[in-house]
Amino acid sequence: MKKINQIYLAEIFISNLLFSLSFQYIYIRTVGEINSKIFPIVSVLSCLFSIIFTKVNKKSSILFDNFIKLGIIESLLYGAAAFYCIASGKLILFQILSMFCCCILKQAIGVCMIRFNEKIYQNPKDRCQYDNNVRICCDASVLAASALAFFLIDIISTEVLIIVGTFAVIFDNLCVIYIKLKLKEFEK
């Protein structure tokens, strides 16, 4: 379990660093060109899917059991969206697709993470230690991303940011899929 914990924390640091370095700047560069009515629609959908997936998660393990499929679908969607948007030059579309993907798939995957943490950290002390370590990893990764962005953001194109953000999503999913497979080994 210790190795899973270390992989999990490293994954959180790296993916959060890449998320912090890319998605907020993609947002800044594209938001002015997006119809403002999309944002409340995305917020409503995100909340509705969160409620639905949380209720499903309380009653069954269907989301957790299908986590690998959800992660693969999300990775493929982000990869296809990035490829299409960069190839067509419609970079705004990536932001829109990303928002809708977040309001559906990210909600399902987020709910799955509740079950992950329940399986990995079975006592309150371990869970508290994990939560503190996650907070440290997240904050350290944002500090590192901010320092990088301070020096690099003016020379990084939106296309490169889209590639970095897409890589972050795929990397995040691959790591958590690996952890899920390792958890299956421990359960045997």
N, C-alpha and C positions, 0 to 999 in steps of 0.2 A: 504493500500500500504506500510505503514511503516514496518509492519511485514514481508511482502515479501522481502523488501529491506534488513532487518536484516538477514533473512534466506539465502538470496542470498550471502551476504557478508560472513556469517559464512561458507557456503558451499564452497565458493571460497578459504577461508583460509584453511579449513580442506583438501579439495581435492588437492590443490596446495602443501600443506605440504607433503601429501602422495605421490604425483607425484614426488616432488623434492627428496624425500627420497628413491624412488624406481627406477624410469625409467632411470635416468642418470647412476646409478650404475649397473643396468642390462645391459645397453649399454656398459659400460666400461668392464664388465666381458665377454661379448659375441661378441663384434664387431670384434675382431681379427680373429674370426673363420668364419666370414661371407664373402662371395665373394664380393669384392669391387664394382663390376658392379651393384649390387643391389641398392646401394645408389643413383646413378644418375637416375636410373629407378624410384625409389620411389620419388625423387625430381620432375621429369618430370610429373609423374602421379598426385602428390599432387598439383602442379600448374595447371595442366589441369582441375582436378576436382574442384579446387577452382574457376577457371574462369567459368566453366560450372554452378556450383551451384550459383555463384554470379549473373550470367545472369538470371538464373531461378528465383532467389529471387527478382530481379528487376521487373520481369514481372508477377509473381504470388505468391501466398502464399502456394503453394503446399508443400514446405519443412517445413514451420512452421506448417501447418495443420497436417503434418505427423511426427512431432517431436517426439511424444511419441513412435511411432513405430521405428523410427531411434534409439532412446535411448535404447529401449528394445533389438533391434537387436545388437547394439554395446555391451551392457552388456552381452548378451548371447554369442556372439563371443569371447569376452575377457575371460569369464568364461570357455568356452569350450577349448579355446587355452591354458589357464593356467592349467586346469585339464589334458589335453592331454600331454602337455610338461613336467609337473612335473611327471606324471605317467610313461611316456616313457623315461624320462631322457634327452630328446632333448631340452634343455633349449635355445639353439640358435634359434630354431624354433619360440619360443615365441617372440623374438626380431624381427624376420622377419615378422611374422604375425602382430605384433603390428605396425610395420612401414607401412605395406599395409593397415591395418585397419585405421590408422591415415590419410593416403592419400586419403581415400574415405569417410568413415563415419565421421571422425572428421571434415573434410571440410564441409560436409552437416550440421552437428550440429553447427559448428562455424558460418555458414551463418544464421542459425535459431536464433542464439543469437543476431544478429543485430535486428531482429524483436522483440525479447524479450525486449531488452533495449529500443526500440522505444515505446513499449506499457507501460513499467514500468515508464520510465522517459520521460514525455511528454513536458518538457520545458528545455531549455539549462542550466539553473542554477542547476536543479536537476541532469541532466546528468553530468555536470561538477563535482558536489559533489560526485556522484557515481563513476566516473572515478578516482577521487582522492582517494576515499576510497578503490577502487579495487587495485590501485597501492600500497597503504599502506598494505593492506591484503596480496597481492602477495609477496611483499618484506619481510614482517614480517614472512610469512610462509617459505620462502626460508632461512631466518636467523635461524629460529627454526629447520628446516630440516638439515641445515649445522651443527648446534651445536649437534644435535642427531647423525648425521652421523659421526662426528669427534670421538665420543666415541663408537659408536655401529657398524659401517660399517664393521669392520674386523671380527666381530662375527656373523653377519647376513648372512645366506646362500642366494644364488641366488634364491632358491625355495621360501624362505620367502619374498624376494624382489618382486618376481613375484606375490605372493599372495597379498602383500600390494598394488602393482600397480593395480592389477585387482580389488581389493576392492575400490581403489580410483576412477577408471572408473565407477564402478557400483554405488558407493555413489554419485558421481557427477551427473550421469544420473538420479538417483532416486530423488535427490533434485530438479533438474531442471524440471523433470516431475511433481513433486508436485507444483512447482511454476507455470507451465503451466496450471495445473488444477485450481489453485487459480485464475489465470488471467481470465480463462473462467467464474468463479463466478463473478468477477468484471464487466465483459462485459455484463452480463445479466441485 
